[in-house]
Structures are given as structure tokens and as C-alpha cells.
Amino acid sequence: MRGCQLNDPALFEQALEGGQEDIAVAAETFKLLGDPTRLKILLACLSEPVAVGDIARKVEASPSLVSHHLRLLRGARLVRRTRKARQMYYEAADHHIEHIVADMIVHAGEHDAMDDADP
């Protein structure tokens, strides 16, 4: 179940029929992103590499808490880090992560619009 094609029915069918490992990884990813602080940290890393201290200021959390969450996000391959001098910078691991988060945010916004559309 590899590749970059989105909305591929064969891919979805393959996951249902035997992609238990992929399903488990996807479920764990959504579980990790279920924490609001962790999701905000990931959002802070989407547009460019960001230092831990800057992330902490953006999400209004302590640097140690941010570092803890970044370790989990990195372990799940959601962010990657690079070192510049003595600073570590974090960014989204790839464009798939950006799509996952963007789709979730858009979907959350649609919920309000759907509620307004109901008679």
C-alpha cells in the first residue's frame, strides 16, 4: 500500500483486505494528532523549519513540553529535524503530512457550515 496517489479505490480496497500494518500506523497517527497541543505544534511546523523555542511561543507551551511532543511526532515520522549551529529545527516530514492536517482543518470548518445548512 505505497505510493502517492490520492483517492485511489484500489488503494483503499487493498488496505481493507490486508493492509493491517498500514491501518495500524494510520490509526496511531490519528491518535497522536488527537491531542490539541500536539496538533498545534504540527501546525506550527508546516510552512517552514521552526526552532523549539519559537514553536513553544507560538503554541503557548513550555519548551520541555514541546520537545516531548516533537519526540513523539518525530517517532511517528510526522516531523523531521535539522540542526543549524546549536539549534534544532522541525518541519513537516513531507507533503502528505501537510495534506492530512489541512484536510482535517478544512473538515472541521465544514462541520459548522453543515450545521448552518440543516433546516
Protein Blocks (a to p, Z undefined) as FASTA:
>chain_A
ZZjbehilklmmmmmmmmmmmmmmmmmmmmmmmpmklmmmmmmmmmpccdfklmmmmnop
afklmmmmmmmmmmnopaccddehjbccdddfblmlmmmmmmmmmmmmmmmmmmmmpZZ
